[in-house]
Amino acid sequence: MKIWKSSKKDAILFLLSILNVIINITLAFNWNELSIYSWIVNVIIVSLITTYNIIVISHFFTHNPWFVSSVMNNFVSILNSINIGQSIQAYHLTHVRNHHKYHNDNGNPIKDLSSTFLNGKKNEHNTLWKYAIIGGIGTLLNIIPHILWSLFSWGYKLSKYDSNFENLISKDKLKNRKEITQLRLDRLAIFIGFLFLFSVSWEWTLLCYLPSILFSFILVNIQNYYEHYGANPENKFSNSVSYYGKLYNLLAFNDGYHQEHHISGGTHWSQLPKLRERYYDKFKEQDRIISPVPAILGFLHIKRKLLHKNYKHKE
């Protein structure tokens, strides 16, 4: 019987998802008393594993669910929703069905809900601190109404805080019902997971876990910002920024191949290097950005080209 939908290699990501839960629970159970050292260590660990989960594990899952079984995929969605403090079903809707449709556009109006040009001035990218920090705080605060919706608003298909979800959710009645149900289950699981951690150690949950979730949202926003900063949103072959460092792509399952990923979001992570080879000649023809550092460290790429300045803004 076939278990893995695309590749047996996804078993590694599944195991890492389980490990993520185990680490959080272990840290909560072993929290004794507050000290600067213990706080820093706990926050760093939780921030890093949550950021890694969002950027790598859950990201690739939203594009290519790992299992043949829909039940197992639903379980993973719930599991990683607990891990990252956000619904994986919502992640799929906003990322796969929106971001990968509009590719960080700068139109009028802007259609990509996560575009780095949103709230920018004079057709420019938004500032990093607003995009990353203000955006991260907003994501954290939205957890509250999302959970309240999952608990009490059974008469409403979607939360009013789910921006544009009515256009992203499937129009097929059966799929529509399944996706909304999964969205609710994900958010209920987040609430239950939070209550469990709170019951184990309310101090750890409030002082370590919640700040770590916020830091993770900010780091993920920095990652997305520099995956598109300076790129040309009008060119299919240069609307994103790739980083080809071997060690990073080994540890992050080829996450650095971001331009390739935007050309074909459905291509399995293990095949992204081959996709680069396939479009090698086409890439050579483009004026594109290749970063010398991973996107999350994109602020170190000081002399980055600004290709977005060279195209005519669509009114």
N, C-alpha and C positions, 0 to 999 in steps of 0.2 A: 504494500500500500504506500502510495506517495504521500510524504508528509510536507516537504518544503516546496512551495509554489515555484520559486525561481532558482534557488541555489541552496545547497546544504550549508554553504558558508554563512547563511543567515542564522544558523544555530549559535554562532559566536555572539551575535547581537542580542539574541534571545537570552543567552546566559548572562550577558552584561546587564540586561534589564532586571533580571532576578537579583543579581549582585547589587545593583543600585538600591533596591528595597532593603536587602540584608544590611548594607552599610548604614543606611539611615536608622534602621531599628536598633542596630548594635550601638551606634553613637548615642542614641536616646537613652538606652538602657544603662550605658556606662557613664552617663553624665553625673558627676558627684557634686561639685561645687564650682561656682563661677570664679575664674581667674583669667587674666588677660591672655595668658598662654593657651589655656584650654579653649577659650572662646575663639581665638585666632585660628587655631588648628582645626576646630570643628567647622568654622565658617569657610575656611579655604577648601576643606575636603568636600563639603556638601555643595558649595558653589561650583567647584570644578566638575564633579560628577553630574550635577544637574545640567550644567552648560553643555557638557559632552553629550549627554542624553538628547537634549533638544537639537543640537547641531548635527549630530551623527546618527545616533540610534533611532530616535523617533522620526527624524527627518527622512531617512531612507525608508522607514516603515510606511510613512504616509504615501510614498510613491509606489512602493512595491511591498504590500503585505506579505509576511513571510510564509504563512501556512496555506495549505490547500483548504483546510477546514475553516469555515467562517466563524465557528465557535471559538477556535483558538485565536483567530485574529481579533475577535471581540474582546477576548481575555487580555491579549497584549495591549489593546487600546486602553482598557481599564487600568492595567498594571502600570503602564508608562504615564498615564494621566496622573496617577498618584505620584509617580517619580518626579514629574516636571511641573506639577501644579496647574496644568492646563489640559483641557480636553484634547485628546489625539484626534478625535473626529473633527473638532473645530480647527485643529492644525491642518488637517487634510483639506478642509473647505477653503480656508484662507490662503494656504500655501500652494497646494496643487491646482485647485480650480480657479484661483485668482492670480496669485503672484506668477505662476508659470504660464498664465494666459497673457498677461500684460507686461511681464518682464521689466519691472521697475520703470514704467512709462512716465513721461512728463507731458501728458496731453492736457487738454482743457475740455472737460475736467480730467483729473488724474483718476485712472481706474484701478490701478494696483493699490490695494489697501495698505501695503507695507512699503510703498515707494519711498525712496530717500528724498524725492522731490516734494513730498507732501509738506505743506506749511513752509516751503522754502520761498525765498524772495527773488524776484526778477528771473524766474525760470532756473534758479540754482537749486542745488541740494539743500535740504534743511541742515542746520548746524548739527554737528555730532552730538553735542551735549543735550540738545533738545530731542533729537531723534532717539538717542540711546537712553539717557537718564529720565527725561520726562516721559518718554514712551514706556520705559520699564516700570516706572511708578504707576502709570495708567494701567498697564497689564496686571500688576499686582492688585490694585484696587478693584479691578473688574472681576476678580475672583469672587468677591462678595456677592454682587448681584447675580452672577452666574450660578452660584451655589443656591442662593435663595430661589432662583427660577426652578432649579432642579428639584427643590424640596416642596415648594408651595404653588408654583404656577402651572399646575397640570392642565389648566384650561387654555393655556397659551402655547402655541407650537414652538415659538422662539422667544428668547429674551429680547427686550428692546435694546439691550447692550450688544447684541449680536449684529453688528453693522453689515448690512447687505446680504445676510445669510439667506434671506428669502430668494435671492437670485443665484445663490451658490448651491443650495440644497437640490437634490434630484427632483425632477418634475414627475417622474414615475411614482405613482401612489405607494406601491409596495416599498420601493427603495427609499422614498421620502420618509415613510414611517420608520423604517429600520435606522436611517441615519439620525433622525431626531431622537429615537429611543437610545441609540448609542451615545449621542451627545449628552442626554440626561444621565445615563448610567455612568459615563466618564466623570461627570461633575458630582454625582452622588458619591462616587468612589473617592474623589479628592476630599470631600467633606469627611467621610468615614476614616480615611487615612489620617487626616489632620487630627480628628478626635482621638484616634488610637495613639498617635505620637504625643498628643497633649496629656493623655491619661498616663503614659509611661513617664514623661517628664515635661511638665508645663514650662519649666524654666528653659530647657533645651529647645523646645518648640518655638517659644517666643523670642528667645535671645539669639539662637543659632539658626534654626531652620528658616524662619520667615525672612530674616535679613539675607540669608544665603539664596533664597528663591529670588529676592529682589536683585541681588548682585548678578544672578544667572540671567535674568531677563535683560539686564543692562548689557552684559557681555554678549549675549546673543544678538542684541541690536547693533552692537559695535561690529560684530561679525558680518551681519547682513549689510550694514552701511558700507563697509570696505569691500564687500563682494561686488558692489555696483558703483561705488564712488568714482567718478571720472569716466565711466564707460559710456558708450553711445547707445541709448535705449532704442534707437531706430534701426540698429543693425543687428541682425540675428547672430552674426558671428563676432560681435564685439560689444554686446550689451551687458557682459559680466566680466569679472576678473578672476583668473585662475592663478593658482600657486602650485608648482610642480615639485616641491621638495619631497624627496623619497621617504624620509623618516616620518614626516607629518602625514603623508598620504598612506603610509603603512599603518600608523596608529589610528588614523581617522577614516579608514576605509575609503580612501580616494575622495575625501570631501573637498580637497583642493581643486579638483577638476570642475570648477564651477561654470565656466563658459560651456564646456562640453555638456554639463548637466542641464543647462538651460536650452541647449539645442535639442536635447532629447531627455526630458524629465523621466520618462518611463524606462530608460536604460538602466539595468541593474548596476549598482555601485562597482561591482567587480569588473565590469566591461567598459568603464569610462576611459581608461588608458587606450583601449582599442578604438574608442570613438575619436580620441585625439588623433590617432594615426589615420583614421578614415578621412578626417577633414584637414589633414596636414597641409595640403596644397592650398585649400581655401583659406586656412588661417594665415598662411604666408602672404596672401594678397591683402590682408586686412591691417589697418592701423589699430591695433588692439593693446590692451594692458595685460601684462604678465607681472604679477607681484613677486618681489624677492622675499616676502615674508607671508606667513599665513594671514588670512583676512582679519582675524581677531587682533592681530598686531599691525594692522594696516596703517595706523598713524605713524609708523616708523618708515613707511614708504613716502618719503618727503618729496621726491622729484617725480611723482606720478603724473602722467599725461592726463589732460582734461579733455577727452574726446567729445564730451557732451556739449562743449562750447562751439563745436564745429558743425552742428546740424541746425536746421531751421526749426524752431519750436512750432508745433502744431497748435493753431488757435481753433 
